[in-house]
């Protein structure tokens, strides 16, 4: 699992494992029911849930409450709020994973600014509700 996948997992945008996907979607286990085939006795079938947008802002605000962390402007604070390693080495790894330009990697402040914006953009692209003013 990649560093960014860990961020998505912490926000509820990615499942920790795919074990649930391997289970049959219809009928009780051991019933002999075939996925997608209606039961003859009209037992209720399990329908897949629609994926909804995750309220990332609410989650992050709740996690940051009382900690003095400003996740809206700082990649370090964003990672701390999610209880993820925010060390320089960890941020370098995340920046490389997300394709940070090499020239920005040499300047910590520029890399952090790029990384913060990129992480928020990718969270939004994966179903998180990030306000437009944080994506500019």
SVG drawing of the C-alpha trace seen along z (x, -y; Angstrom):
<svg xmlns="http://www.w3.org/2000/svg" viewBox="-41 -30 59 55">
<polyline fill="none" stroke="black" stroke-width="0.4" points="0.0,0.0 1.3,-3.4 1.7,-6.4 -1.3,-8.2 -3.4,-5.1 -2.9,-5.3 -4.2,-8.9 -7.3,-7.8 -7.8,-4.9 -7.7,-7.1 -10.4,-9.4 -12.6,-6.4 -12.1,-6.8 -10.4,-3.5 -11.0,-0.1 -8.2,1.4 -8.6,4.7 -10.6,6.0 -11.9,9.0 -15.5,7.7 -15.4,7.6 -14.7,11.3 -17.8,12.2 -21.0,13.0 -23.3,10.0 -26.6,11.9 -28.1,14.4 -26.9,15.6 -23.5,17.4 -23.7,21.1 -27.2,20.9 -26.0,22.1 -27.4,19.0 -25.6,17.7 -24.6,14.1 -27.1,12.1 -29.8,14.8 -33.1,14.0 -34.1,16.4 -37.2,18.5 -38.7,17.8 -38.4,14.0 -35.8,13.6 -34.3,10.1 -31.2,9.8 -28.3,7.5 -27.9,4.6 -24.6,2.8 -24.5,-0.6 -23.9,-3.7 -20.6,-5.5 -21.2,-8.9 -18.9,-11.9 -17.0,-11.7 -17.1,-14.8 -13.4,-15.2 -13.6,-18.7 -15.8,-17.6 -13.5,-14.7 -10.4,-16.8 -11.9,-19.6 -13.1,-17.1 -9.6,-15.4 -7.8,-18.8 -10.0,-20.2 -8.0,-21.4 -4.7,-20.3 -3.6,-23.7 -3.1,-22.1 -4.0,-24.0 -4.5,-21.2 -5.9,-23.7 -2.5,-25.3 0.1,-22.8 1.0,-19.3 2.7,-18.6 -0.4,-19.4 -2.6,-17.5 -0.5,-14.4 -0.4,-14.8 -4.2,-15.2 -4.5,-11.8 -1.9,-10.3 0.5,-9.7 4.3,-10.2 5.0,-13.8 8.8,-13.7 10.8,-15.1 11.6,-11.6 7.9,-10.6 7.0,-13.8 9.8,-13.2 8.4,-9.7 4.9,-11.0 6.1,-13.8 7.9,-11.2 4.9,-9.0 2.7,-11.8 5.2,-13.0 6.6,-16.2 8.8,-18.1 12.5,-17.5 13.3,-21.2 10.7,-21.5 12.1,-18.6 15.3,-20.6 13.4,-23.3 11.5,-22.1 9.0,-25.0 8.2,-24.8 7.8,-21.0 5.5,-21.3 3.3,-23.8 3.1,-21.7 2.5,-18.6 -0.3,-20.1 -2.2,-21.3 -1.6,-18.0 -2.8,-15.9 -6.0,-18.0 -6.6,-17.8 -6.2,-14.0 -8.4,-13.6 -11.1,-15.6 -10.6,-13.4 -11.2,-10.3 -14.6,-11.5 -13.6,-13.9 -15.4,-17.2 -12.5,-19.7 -13.6,-23.3 -12.6,-25.0 -10.7,-27.7 -8.3,-25.0 -7.7,-23.6 -6.6,-26.9"/>
</svg>
